[in-house]
Amino acid sequence: MPDLSSISFLWPLMLYSAMLVPVFGLAYAYVTKRFPPLILSLGLAMLCVAMARPQAVLLTPLREATVMLALDTSGSMRAKDLKPSRIEAAQQAALKFIESKPAHLRVGLVIVAGTAALAQAPTEEKDALRRALENLPLQYGSALGSGLLISLEALLPGSGIDAQKIINESADNGGPRKPADAGKSLDAQKPKETEASASRGRNTAIVLISDGQSNMGPELIKMAELAASHEVKVYTVGIGTPEGDVVQIQGRSMRVKLEDEALKKVANITQAAYYRADSTEGLAKIYDQLGYRLRFEKRALSEITSYLALLGMAFILIACLRNFSRFGRII
């Protein structure tokens, strides 16, 4: 199927020929004393558009794909501005996503708090994914950069990404690194031109579900740039409300709000999309949209003139046959 947002025309001036369709309709009505069938007008309009030589990016079903779910399990996820709580709403929506996933889609899970860990390697087994999502522990801290890094390593095992090395360097520097320091050490993690086929992340994606900014581990934005260099899209889901909720963290009452600026930047850097989930129902719908996005891949820009012309001629043929059966003449 074509991506409608990508449609363009090689001969756009030919679109003016569509103005002849209403002229034909008036002439037809003058001669026959009745307006032409709608299907005939549609067929003629399609032929006029076909003369402009439309082209579009075609979407084709993926034969195989891999998605990593990176789920924030920091203490703020116990907030109840989403019912029954942020973490439970995220779990329920993730389970629904897993249940409805196509057979070709492999899914893995990374849990992210003060550290990040691979809870389930990419698999097609739904039972294994269900077990990984049960009884997720909530911990202090939010190392979203580590979560992206562990997800990348699981998605691209042959890419040369050394997650532990980057995380250790971040710890040695006392937390998130400054952009200049991070850039130097990440150069070696980016794919070389000769490694393109092995390290590019086509047919892969990461879905990062979180309620706020990263405050530990490698810098989140730098990890997003690393993902982009490997052509891995990172779809981000901001879970929670701007008003937030009061929760107990390390014995203190704190109001935790949705802070999604960094999540928006990550999605933008990797040419993906950001979704805001401020209700349980909204979160479920987001997973439905993500499921659709991950079922298809984009191909090269292709001319679709023949498809449109055939459809237009089919409409005209149907109109002629219908006219012949009712009035004994083709037009």
C-alpha positions in Angstrom: 0.0 0.0 0.0 1.2 3.6 -0.6 2.2 6.0 2.1 -0.4 8.7 1.3 1.8 11.4 2.9 4.6 10.7 0.4 2.5 11.2 -2.8 4.0 13.5 -5.4 3.7 14.0 -9.2 6.2 14.0 -12.0 3.9 16.0 -14.3 1.8 18.1 -11.8 0.5 20.4 -14.6 -1.5 17.5 -15.9 -3.7 17.7 -12.8 -5.5 20.6 -14.5 -7.0 18.0 -16.9 -9.3 17.0 -14.0 -11.2 20.2 -14.6 -12.5 18.6 -17.8 -14.5 16.1 -15.7 -17.3 18.5 -14.6 -17.3 19.9 -18.2 -18.0 16.3 -19.4 -20.7 15.9 -16.7 -22.5 19.0 -17.9 -22.3 17.9 -21.6 -23.5 14.5 -20.7 -26.5 15.9 -18.8 -27.3 18.2 -21.7 -27.4 15.3 -24.2 -29.0 12.6 -22.1 -31.1 14.8 -19.7 -29.5 13.1 -16.7 -26.3 13.4 -14.8 -23.5 10.8 -15.4 -23.1 8.0 -12.9 -20.8 8.9 -10.0 -18.6 5.9 -10.7 -18.0 7.1 -14.2 -17.0 10.5 -13.0 -14.6 8.9 -10.5 -13.1 6.8 -13.2 -12.4 9.7 -15.4 -11.0 11.7 -12.5 -8.6 8.9 -11.7 -7.4 8.7 -15.3 -6.7 12.5 -15.2 -4.7 12.1 -12.0 -2.8 9.2 -13.6 -1.7 11.4 -16.4 0.2 13.5 -13.8 2.3 10.4 -13.1 1.9 10.1 -9.4 4.6 8.5 -7.3 4.7 7.4 -3.6 6.6 5.4 -1.1 5.1 1.9 -1.0 4.6 0.2 2.4 5.0 -3.6 2.4 4.4 -6.1 5.2 7.6 -7.0 7.1 8.7 -10.6 6.9 10.5 -10.2 10.2 11.2 -7.5 12.7 12.5 -7.0 16.2 11.3 -4.5 18.8 12.7 -3.8 22.3 10.4 -2.5 25.0 12.4 -0.4 27.4 10.2 0.1 30.5 10.9 2.7 33.2 10.6 0.9 36.6 11.7 3.8 38.8 9.9 4.7 42.0 7.8 7.4 40.4 6.1 4.8 38.3 3.9 3.9 41.3 2.1 7.2 40.9 -1.7 6.8 40.5 -2.5 9.6 38.0 -3.1 6.7 35.6 -5.2 3.9 37.1 -4.5 1.6 38.8 -0.9 3.1 38.6 1.5 4.1 36.0 3.5 0.9 36.1 0.4 -1.3 36.1 -1.2 0.6 33.2 2.1 0.2 31.3 2.2 -3.5 32.0 -1.4 -4.0 30.9 -0.9 -2.1 27.7 2.4 -4.0 27.0 0.6 -7.3 27.5 -2.1 -6.3 25.0 0.6 -5.3 22.5 2.3 -8.7 22.9 -1.0 -10.6 22.5 -1.8 -8.8 19.3 1.7 -8.8 17.8 2.1 -10.5 14.4 3.9 -13.8 14.2 7.0 -12.3 12.5 7.6 -9.7 15.3 10.2 -10.6 17.9 9.9 -8.6 21.1 12.4 -8.1 24.0 12.2 -6.3 27.3 14.6 -4.1 29.1 13.7 -2.8 32.6 15.1 0.6 33.6 15.6 2.2 37.0 18.9 3.2 38.6 20.4 0.6 36.3 19.1 -1.2 33.2 18.8 -4.9 32.7 17.8 -7.2 29.9 14.7 -9.0 31.3 13.9 -10.9 28.1 16.0 -11.3 25.0 14.1 -10.8 21.7 11.7 -13.7 21.1 8.5 -14.7 19.4 7.3 -16.6 22.4 4.4 -14.8 24.1 4.6 -16.9 27.3 8.2 -15.8 27.9 7.3 -12.2 27.4 4.3 -12.5 29.8 6.5 -13.9 32.5 9.1 -11.1 32.0 6.4 -8.5 32.5 5.1 -10.0 35.8 6.1 -8.5 39.2 8.4 -5.8 38.0 10.4 -4.3 40.9 10.4 -0.6 41.3 13.7 1.0 42.2 15.4 4.3 42.8 16.8 6.3 39.9 16.2 6.5 36.2 19.0 5.6 33.8 17.1 5.9 30.6 20.4 6.2 28.6 21.4 2.8 29.9 18.1 1.4 28.9 18.5 2.6 25.3 22.1 1.2 25.3 21.1 -2.2 26.5 18.2 -2.3 24.0 20.6 -1.4 21.2 23.0 -4.1 22.2 20.2 -6.7 22.2 18.9 -5.5 18.8 22.3 -5.4 17.1 24.5 -8.2 18.5 26.9 -7.9 15.6 27.3 -4.1 15.6 30.2 -3.8 18.0 28.3 -1.8 20.6 29.8 -2.4 24.0 27.1 -1.3 26.5 29.1 -2.2 29.6 32.1 -0.1 28.5 30.0 3.0 28.0 28.1 2.5 31.3 31.3 2.0 33.2 32.8 5.2 31.7 29.7 7.0 32.7 30.0 5.7 36.3 33.7 6.7 36.4 32.8 10.2 35.5 30.3 10.4 38.3 27.0 10.3 36.4 25.7 11.5 33.0 28.6 12.7 30.9 28.9 16.0 29.2 28.2 16.0 25.5 31.9 16.6 24.5 33.2 13.7 26.6 30.4 11.4 25.5 31.0 12.1 21.8 34.6 11.1 21.9 34.0 7.7 23.4 31.0 6.9 21.3 32.8 7.4 18.0 34.0 3.8 18.1 30.5 2.5 18.7 29.1 4.1 15.5 29.0 1.9 12.4 31.7 2.2 9.8 30.7 2.4 6.1 32.1 -1.1 5.6 29.9 -2.5 8.4 26.7 -1.1 7.1 24.9 -4.3 6.2 25.7 -5.9 9.6 25.1 -3.1 11.9 22.2 -1.1 10.4 18.9 -1.4 12.4 16.5 -1.8 9.5 13.4 -3.7 10.7 14.2 -2.9 14.3 12.8 -0.4 16.8 12.9 0.5 20.4 9.8 1.6 22.4 10.8 3.6 25.5 8.1 4.0 28.1 8.9 6.5 30.8 7.4 9.3 32.9 10.4 11.6 33.1 14.0 12.6 32.5 17.1 10.5 32.9 19.1 11.3 36.0 21.7 8.5 36.0 24.0 6.6 33.6 25.0 7.6 30.1 23.4 10.7 28.6 20.0 9.9 27.1 20.4 12.3 24.1 23.8 10.8 23.2 22.4 7.3 23.3 19.6 8.5 21.0 22.2 9.8 18.6 24.0 6.4 18.7 20.7 4.7 17.9 20.2 7.1 15.0 23.6 6.3 13.6 22.6 2.6 13.4 19.2 3.6 11.9 17.2 2.3 14.8 14.0 4.3 15.5 13.2 5.0 19.1 9.4 5.5 19.7 8.9 7.2 23.1 5.8 7.1 25.3 5.4 9.7 28.0 3.3 8.1 30.7 1.6 10.2 33.4 -0.1 13.7 33.6 1.5 17.2 33.9 -0.2 17.5 37.3 1.3 14.3 38.5 0.7 12.6 41.8 2.3 12.5 45.3 4.3 9.3 46.0 6.6 8.2 48.8 10.2 7.9 47.6 12.9 6.9 50.2 10.6 8.0 53.0 9.8 11.4 51.5 6.6 12.6 49.9 7.2 13.9 46.4 5.0 15.1 43.6 6.1 13.4 40.4 4.9 14.9 37.1 5.3 13.9 33.5 8.5 15.5 32.1 8.6 14.6 28.5 11.0 17.1 26.8 13.8 14.6 26.6 11.5 11.9 25.3 10.4 14.2 22.5 14.0 15.0 21.6 14.9 11.2 21.5 12.0 10.5 19.1 13.0 13.5 16.9 16.6 12.5 16.7 15.8 8.9 15.6 13.0 10.1 13.2 10.4 8.2 15.1 7.4 9.5 17.1 6.5 10.7 20.6 3.2 9.7 22.2 1.8 11.1 25.4 -0.3 8.7 27.5 -2.3 10.6 30.1 -4.9 7.9 30.5 -5.0 4.1 30.6 -7.2 4.1 27.5 -4.9 6.5 25.7 -1.9 4.2 26.5 -3.7 1.2 25.0 -4.5 3.2 21.8 -0.8 4.2 21.5 0.2 0.6 21.5 -2.3 -0.1 18.8 -0.8 2.7 16.7 2.7 1.4 17.3 1.7 -2.1 16.3 0.5 -0.7 13.0 3.7 1.2 12.4 5.8 -1.9 13.1 4.0 -4.1 10.7 5.2 -2.3 7.6 8.4 -1.1 6.1 9.0 1.7 3.6 10.4 0.9 0.2 11.9 3.2 -2.5 9.8 5.9 -4.1 7.8 4.2 -6.9 5.6 5.5 -9.7 1.9 4.3 -9.2 0.5 5.6 -12.5 -0.4 2.1 -13.7 -2.3 1.2 -10.5 -4.4 4.4 -10.7 -5.0 4.1 -14.4 -6.2 0.5 -14.0 -8.5 1.4 -11.2 -9.9 4.3 -13.2 -10.5 2.1 -16.3 -12.2 -0.5 -14.0 -14.6 2.1 -12.7 -15.4 3.3 -16.3 -16.0 -0.3 -17.4 -18.4 -0.9 -14.5 -20.2 2.3 -15.3 -20.5 1.3 -19.0 -21.8 -2.2 -18.2 -24.3 -0.8 -15.7 -25.5 1.8 -18.3 -25.8 -0.9 -21.0 -27.9 -3.2 -18.7 -30.3 -0.4 -17.8 -30.6 1.7 -21.0 -29.2 -0.6 -23.8 -26.2 1.7 -24.5 -22.7 2.1 -23.2 -22.8 5.8 -22.3 
